[in-house]
Amino acid sequence: MMDLGFRLFRFWLILLAMTGCSPNLQEPITRFELQAPKPYGYVIGDEIHHRIVVETRQQLDIIQDSIPATGDQNRWLNLKTAKLTTQATDDGKRYLLELTYQIFYSPLEVKMLKTPAFTLYFQQNGNKIEQAVPEWYFTLSPLHELAIRKEEGKIYLRPDAQPDLIDTSIYKNGVAITLAIFAACGFYLAYCFGLLPWVNQRKYFKTACKKMSVLTRQQLNQALTAIHQAINDTYSKPLFKHGLADFYAKQPEFKQLADQIDWFFAFSDRYFFSDRKYCTEEEFSQLKALCLDCRKIERGGV
């Protein structure tokens, strides 16, 4: 009985010792992984992205100087960026090291190359721990054909593929129609504003409006004379109030202003043939408005 108890005690003691020596409890680095892209199909100028994942115990800190320095790694490989990110995990830390290499090598045939190996160092309480990052092999392809063809002793260059042409006829028609509309509008505006020198356009009221713009109501005589002159030139002879019906018959476009024109002749008669030799500001504004409305009709407006 005593012998059986001693054997059981020794069994549990050995089991406990084996558990205490478990590598999972002793390893300072619990995970290491090099995540890399496909190892083939690269040409000069391409970039290679590596992602290194290292998980450690809580007290383990990476030594920054062990991270590869950016710059030329050899005559054809350049390390563009090296970015380290630290994350907390349930039982320690996770280090993410992202490396971006760029290739500057143009082989004559498919060639196998490798990124250099390096060692990451960690420290804990003055102790240094190493984690090796192995070399990574990949193949690099030439920019020309594998079986090089030659013409007259020179390397044959294949022309670039021609891009597919897009049918632009519908857009051309739209642009042509738009330009024609803009041209017609521009021509019409130029005609209305008298900017076409070869078009014999009447400018009688244009001259009157120009004079009216610098006159004041104290210069009423000149203002009335300017409007009378424009009406007479339009009628081709002096026009008096009793001849307005004939004027509208020959110039029907002015009939829409009949009320204003009738008022003008009544106002003019009162000024020239009575003792009322003045006008109010409102009446002078009416004279200017009549002149402008006649100018609009003269240049083709409504």
HUKA-V802404 format. One record per backbone hydrogen bond with DSSP energy under -0.5 kcal/mol. CO is the residue of the C=O (numbers start at 1). NH is the residue of the N-H. If there is no record, write none. Layout:
co=CO nh=NH
co=CO nh=NH
This chain:
co=1 nh=5
co=2 nh=6
co=3 nh=7
co=4 nh=8
co=5 nh=9
co=6 nh=10
co=7 nh=11
co=8 nh=12
co=9 nh=13
co=10 nh=14
co=11 nh=15
co=12 nh=16
co=13 nh=17
co=14 nh=18
co=15 nh=19
co=16 nh=20
co=17 nh=21
co=19 nh=22
co=22 nh=25
co=22 nh=26
co=23 nh=27
co=28 nh=30
co=28 nh=57
co=31 nh=55
co=33 nh=35
co=33 nh=53
co=34 nh=36
co=35 nh=51
co=39 nh=139
co=42 nh=141
co=43 nh=46
co=46 nh=103
co=48 nh=50
co=48 nh=101
co=49 nh=37
co=50 nh=99
co=51 nh=35
co=51 nh=53
co=52 nh=54
co=52 nh=97
co=53 nh=33
co=54 nh=95
co=55 nh=30
co=55 nh=31
co=56 nh=93
co=57 nh=60
co=59 nh=61
co=61 nh=123
co=62 nh=64
co=63 nh=66
co=64 nh=67
co=71 nh=79
co=76 nh=104
co=77 nh=73
co=77 nh=74
co=78 nh=80
co=78 nh=102
co=79 nh=71
co=81 nh=100
co=83 nh=98
co=85 nh=96
co=87 nh=94
co=91 nh=58
co=92 nh=89
co=93 nh=56
co=94 nh=87
co=95 nh=54
co=95 nh=97
co=96 nh=85
co=96 nh=98
co=97 nh=52
co=97 nh=99
co=98 nh=83
co=99 nh=50
co=99 nh=101
co=100 nh=80
co=100 nh=81
co=101 nh=48
co=102 nh=78
co=103 nh=45
co=105 nh=107
co=111 nh=113
co=111 nh=140
co=113 nh=138
co=115 nh=136
co=118 nh=133
co=120 nh=131
co=121 nh=63
co=122 nh=129
co=123 nh=61
co=124 nh=127
co=127 nh=124
co=129 nh=122
co=131 nh=120
co=132 nh=134
co=133 nh=118
co=136 nh=115
co=138 nh=113
co=139 nh=42
co=140 nh=111
co=146 nh=148
co=149 nh=156
co=151 nh=154
co=154 nh=151
co=156 nh=158
co=166 nh=168
co=168 nh=172
co=169 nh=173
co=170 nh=174
co=171 nh=175
co=172 nh=176
co=173 nh=177
co=174 nh=178
co=175 nh=179
co=176 nh=180
co=177 nh=181
co=178 nh=182
co=179 nh=183
co=180 nh=184
co=181 nh=185
co=182 nh=186
co=183 nh=187
co=184 nh=188
co=185 nh=189
co=186 nh=190
co=187 nh=191
co=188 nh=192
co=189 nh=193
co=190 nh=195
co=190 nh=196
co=191 nh=194
co=195 nh=197
co=196 nh=199
co=198 nh=200
co=199 nh=201
co=203 nh=207
co=204 nh=208
co=205 nh=209
co=206 nh=210
co=207 nh=211
co=208 nh=212
co=209 nh=213
co=211 nh=214
co=212 nh=215
co=216 nh=219
co=217 nh=220
co=219 nh=223
co=220 nh=224
co=221 nh=225
co=222 nh=226
co=223 nh=227
co=224 nh=228
co=225 nh=229
co=226 nh=230
co=227 nh=231
co=228 nh=232
co=229 nh=233
co=230 nh=234
co=231 nh=235
co=232 nh=236
co=232 nh=237
co=240 nh=243
co=241 nh=244
co=243 nh=247
co=244 nh=248
co=245 nh=249
co=246 nh=250
co=247 nh=251
co=251 nh=254
co=252 nh=255
co=253 nh=256
co=254 nh=257
co=255 nh=258
co=257 nh=261
co=258 nh=262
co=259 nh=263
co=260 nh=264
co=261 nh=265
co=262 nh=266
co=263 nh=267
co=264 nh=268
co=265 nh=269
co=266 nh=270
co=267 nh=271
co=268 nh=272
co=269 nh=273
co=270 nh=274
co=270 nh=276
co=275 nh=277
co=280 nh=284
co=281 nh=285
co=282 nh=286
co=283 nh=287
co=284 nh=288
co=285 nh=289
co=286 nh=290
co=287 nh=291
co=288 nh=292
co=289 nh=293
co=290 nh=294
co=291 nh=295
co=292 nh=296
co=293 nh=297
co=294 nh=298
co=295 nh=299
co=296 nh=301
co=297 nh=300
